[in-house]
Amino acid sequence: MEILFDKNTPWPEMSRDEAALSERLTKKIRKEIDTAGGRIPFSRYMNMVLYEPGLGYYSAGGQKLGAAGDFVTAPEISPLFSRCLAQQCAEILEHIDGGDIFELGAGSGRMAVDLLRELEKLGKLPTHYLILEVSADLRRRQQEMVRHQMPGWQSRVVWLDELPRHPVQGVVLANEVIDAFPVDRFRIDDGEVQEIGVAVAGDDLVIDLVPAGRHLSAAVHRLEELRESSFADGYESEICMSMPAWMASVGQCLERGVMLLIDYGHVRSDYYHPQRSRGTLLCHYKHRAHEDPFFRPGLQDLTAWVDFSELAEAGAASGLDFAGFTTQANFLLGCGLEKLAEDIAGDDLGERVELARQIKLLTLPGEMGEHFKVLGMSRNFNYPVRGFKLRDLRHML
Ligand SMILES: C[S@@+](CC[C@H](N)C(=O)[O-])C[C@H]1O[C@@H](n2cnc3c(N)ncnc32)[C@H](O)[C@@H]1O
């Protein structure tokens, strides 16, 4: 994830195809708003701009990740990320005498390839590497990458259409997946909870405020109870209403082993801090971050940070145990980042400088090191998890 706010540089031109795609999606959204009586919830809008088949950001064919895309994730920044994760997976698989790895939302497939390569070196390959990917376009890209970079491995890597039917023994992984879940947005006006939805005004998609329905109101009041104070007038934020059910269903797939969820996010008290009064929703377009969700629908990414307290509670409610919670920097260092970097650093000065740059991006507090957290939840697994050994922050959840 790279954040660069820059309001003065003009936006890059869209190609004719991009403009047509965005126009088609916008028309579809306007039609849905019309059919729904003039407005749709923000979560429905976000779902359409990200996942509408053939048109949404993740569903259409554009380049999303990497230098030519809109944002960069940790596995794309450096293979060291996946190699560290591989050390962790190897340790878990060793404790349970082998098993599978199940990755959700595999993006370009980079993490799967680098992780498997490292596990092969360690002699700890999983029986299967399962991938569940909602985007048909990304699934095709992942299959291409595995075919090109790991010929002969296709039978080990299995793409699923739904959650695994057979219980998983091993490791469940999701890197920067939950931040891509649609969120509902709210605003407090005159002490009342308003739902921020989407409507049409003239040619434009616009924000629309109505008194929040029962579910959203209850969720906001629950947050107020937990923080022991009401939100001030004008306070805006968001809630990912689908996340607890997702956590429960994915958690139920794990029979024995550890689930590692990596994302940018906060514990609840930081997420809903009075000073964070505009929420965390961000849009990414060509490596620039901004706050306009109606900019070029379908061509930009929309994300919201993850409430790790909620995620951990949902995991515990589905019977999972805590394996640990820490920052990405602590996790990678706990998995042996420094030693791995030393092992691959050659004599070439340019390469060493590049490696140092990658490590900084992954670990510095102002980069991904502290914004990103790792939550570990486990089932039938009573061993320490090395990524959490440096600093386990679960007491903060
Ligand atoms: C921001 S990208 C991260 C990709 C990759 N994990 C990485 O770190 O480079 C989000 C990914 O999650 C996928 N995704 C979103 N919701 C999902 C869900 N409910 N189940 C599985 N994949 C999902 C997207 O299609 C995309 O591949």
The ligand as a Tripos MOL2 file, in Angstrom:
@<TRIPOS>MOLECULE
LIG
   27    29     1     0     0
SMALL
NO_CHARGES

@<TRIPOS>ATOM
      1 C1         -5.9290   -5.7420   -2.0810 C.3       1 LIG1
      2 S1         -5.9650   -7.2300   -2.9490 S.3       1 LIG1
      3 C2         -4.7120   -8.1560   -2.1120 C.3       1 LIG1
      4 C3         -4.1450   -9.2420   -2.9590 C.3       1 LIG1
      5 C4         -3.0420  -10.1210   -2.3370 C.3       1 LIG1
      6 N1         -3.4830  -10.8070   -1.1520 N.3       1 LIG1
      7 C5         -1.7820   -9.3330   -2.0400 C.2       1 LIG1
      8 O1         -1.4530   -9.1670   -0.8710 O.co2     1 LIG1
      9 O2         -1.1320   -8.8680   -2.9880 O.co2     1 LIG1
     10 C6         -7.4790   -7.9720   -2.3460 C.3       1 LIG1
     11 C7         -7.7330   -9.3740   -2.8810 C.3       1 LIG1
     12 O3         -8.8000   -9.9760   -2.1510 O.3       1 LIG1
     13 C8         -9.7500  -10.5380   -3.0810 C.3       1 LIG1
     14 N2        -11.0110  -10.6550   -2.3390 N.ar      1 LIG1
     15 C9        -11.8300   -9.6890   -1.9050 C.ar      1 LIG1
     16 N3        -12.8590  -10.1950   -1.2000 N.ar      1 LIG1
     17 C10       -12.6500  -11.5400   -1.1490 C.ar      1 LIG1
     18 C11       -13.3520  -12.6360   -0.5390 C.ar      1 LIG1
     19 N4        -14.4720  -12.4430    0.1630 N.pl3     1 LIG1
     20 N5        -12.8510  -13.8770   -0.7000 N.ar      1 LIG1
     21 C12       -11.7160  -14.0870   -1.4040 C.ar      1 LIG1
     22 N6        -11.0250  -13.1010   -2.0160 N.ar      1 LIG1
     23 C13       -11.4800  -11.8440   -1.8790 C.ar      1 LIG1
     24 C14        -9.6470   -9.5770   -4.2470 C.3       1 LIG1
     25 O4        -10.2140  -10.0490   -5.4160 O.3       1 LIG1
     26 C15        -8.1290   -9.4240   -4.3260 C.3       1 LIG1
     27 O5         -7.5200  -10.5440   -4.8990 O.3       1 LIG1
@<TRIPOS>BOND
     1     1     2 1
     2     2     3 1
     3     2    10 1
     4     3     4 1
     5     4     5 1
     6     5     6 1
     7     5     7 1
     8     7     8 2
     9     7     9 1
    10    10    11 1
    11    11    12 1
    12    11    26 1
    13    12    13 1
    14    13    14 1
    15    13    24 1
    16    14    15 ar
    17    14    23 ar
    18    15    16 ar
    19    16    17 ar
    20    17    18 ar
    21    17    23 ar
    22    18    19 1
    23    18    20 ar
    24    20    21 ar
    25    21    22 ar
    26    22    23 ar
    27    24    25 1
    28    24    26 1
    29    26    27 1
@<TRIPOS>SUBSTRUCTURE
     1 LIG1         1 GROUP 0 **** ****
